[in-house]
């Protein structure tokens, strides 16, 4: 996936709404001028505690492994590769899919983001 991934931490819903409107307005104006629009995906967390509950060291290790191998054959193969029990890896994969970091292709898994193109912004 091309584009930047932005983690936003500590923004209220009103701030997020204003940011979305501003981004859409800017994209529409750029498109009207015939300019290329940079894609950016933003994932917002209410606070640091919520961020760290979602982005545990085990989940980061899963993302790094999948990104390094482009595609992993299955959750079971991933659990063997990262040296963890299947049920724990399965739960982490489910959460990473829900958050939009991983995608399923049948049983296979691949990254839905470019892990080297990320920005962390805290309010």
N, C-alpha and C positions, 0 to 999 in steps of 0.2 A: 504494500500500500504506500503510495506516495503521500508526501505532506508531513506536517509536524504534529506530534501529539503533545498536548499541553495539559498538565495537571494543575488544577486550580484548587487551592485549599483556603477555607475560611470565608468564602464569599456567601453573602445572603442571597436568597432567591431574587430579590429586587435587583441586586447587582448583576446576577447572572442574566436576568431578563434584559436589562439595559445593554449588556455586552452582546447578547444574541442579536438584538435589534440593530446595534451599531455594526456588527459584522455582516449581517444580511444587507444593510444599506450600502456598506462599502463594496460588497461583492457585486451588487446590482449596478452600482455606479461604474465599477471597473469593467464589468461585462458590457455596459453601454458604450464605453470608450474602446471596446475591442481588446482590452488587456487580458492577459492570462491571469486566472484567479488561483492563488496559492491555496491548496487545501490544508485545513487544519482541523484536527479533532480535539475537542476539549472534554476532559473528564473532571468533574467537580466533586470535591469532598467537603463535607460540612466543617471538619476540623482535622487536626493532625492525628488524633486518635483514630478517626474513621479511615484516614489514609493508610495508617500503619496496620490496621486490622485487615485491610484489603490487600496491601502490598507486603506480605510477609517475606522473610528471607527464602522460604521454601518455594513460594510462587515466583519470586524473582529468579531463582535457580531454574525453575521449569521454563520460564520465558527465555532465559539465556540459552538453555539447551536446545529448545525448539528452534530458536533463531539461528543458532550455530549450525544446525543440520537441515535448515529450510523446511523439513517436513519429518514428522515422526509417525511411524506406522500405526501406533495405537497407544492408548493410555497404559496398557500393560507393558508394552515395550518401553515407554517413557519411565514407568516406575522402576524397571530394571536398570535403565540407563542412569537415573539419578540416585539409585540405591535406597529407595523408600518403599514402604508397603503400598500395595495397589489401592486400598481404600482411601488412604490419605491423599495420594496423587489424584485419584478420581475426584475427590471433593475439591481439591485445588483447581483441577482442570475445569470442572463445572463452573466454579466462580470466575475463573479467567475468561471462559467463554461468555458468561453472563456480562462481564465487564467490557467485553469486546476486544480483549487482548489476543485471544486465540480463536481460530475458526476450525470447525470440523469439516472434513472431506471424507464422508463415510466414517470409517474408524480412525482414519489418519488425522493428525493435528498439524496446523501450521500457524505461524504468527500472523495476526491481523494488523500488526503495526510494525514500523521500522524502529527497532529498539534504540538505534543510535541517533534518532532525530526526535528528541523529547526536551521539554522545557518544564520547569517547576516554578509556579507562580503562587506566592502566598499573600493573602490580604493582610 
